[in-house]
Every structure is written in C-alpha cells, then in structure tokens.
Amino acid sequence: MEVNPDGKSFPNVFKTLQETYRILRPGGVLTIITETPETIDGTWFGQLVPETRKRWHKRFPNHFQMSTMLKEAGFSIKSALKSLVASYLPVYGDLEGPLHESWRNLNSFWALCTDSEIQDMVKNVNKMKSEGTLQSFFEKHDKVYKEGACEIFAVKKEDK
C-alpha cells in the first residue's frame, strides 16, 4: 500500500518486490494474494462507499501494474489468477454486515473510510433495509464471481 498514492506508480510496492527478489534463493517461489482495484470494484460493499473506492484505486496496483512490477523486479510469472470465491471473508453475503464494525474489521478496505463515510454508509444501508431494497442492491452490485474476490500471483526467481 502506498503512503502518498498517485495511482500510477507504486514505489513502495516495487521496492518491496525488488528486495524480495534479491533475498529469495534461485528457484524460489513467491505467492502474493491481494485485492486490487478490479476486485474491490466487484464487491457489493465497495459500492456503498464510492469515495473510499477511489482512494483504494490510488493506493493499490491493478492487475496489469502488479504483473508489470513483478516482471521488472526480475520474477517470471508462473500463475496469475482470480479467486472467484470470497473465502477470505466468510460473511461476505451478510447484507447487514457493513453496519457492524466487527464485520468491517475483517477486510482492510474499510480502514480507508472516514468516519463520515461510515456514518453515511450506515444511514444508506439502514434506509435500503427499511425500504426492502438491500437485497436488490446486493444482486445488482455483486460481481465477485466475474471480477474475483482477490488476485493470486505465483512468481519464481529462475535459476541462473
């Protein structure tokens, strides 16, 4: 995650990948499991806090950017795929989950929210709940089975 993000370059991530490549033994494998802007866009709950989603886009590399940085750091990509199941968040489909801090604490995405964004989201979720539209909101915005819940990269430092 970048501290001063611009959404175009990710110097902290790249330096970390370079250092990992340096210390990994030849033939060693690195596996990275991460959320990307694409996977957050596919979550129904990401649609509840659009300003947070915009900040997420700037702080985390997308799939293409991550692939490029891995190659530029010297790794060969052996596998890059998306998990289509939100197994990291077993309560993903709990429509009232975002109302509870304990639920939000299960995903680091929520840490980027401001207090006012959380308050607005709670108000909107409660409104949808009382109007009976929360389920249809979920169905309209849940794209995890298309975009993926997270991305998994398996890369190797080839023997020289």
PyMOL commands that set and color helices and strands:
alter all, ss='L'
color gray80, all
select helices_A, chain A and resi 11-23+37-41+45-48+50-59+63-72+97-99+101-104+108-112+115-131+134-141+144-147
alter helices_A, ss='H'
color red, helices_A
select strands_A, chain A and resi 29-34+76-83+150-156
alter strands_A, ss='S'
color yellow, strands_A
deselect
rebuild
show_as cartoon
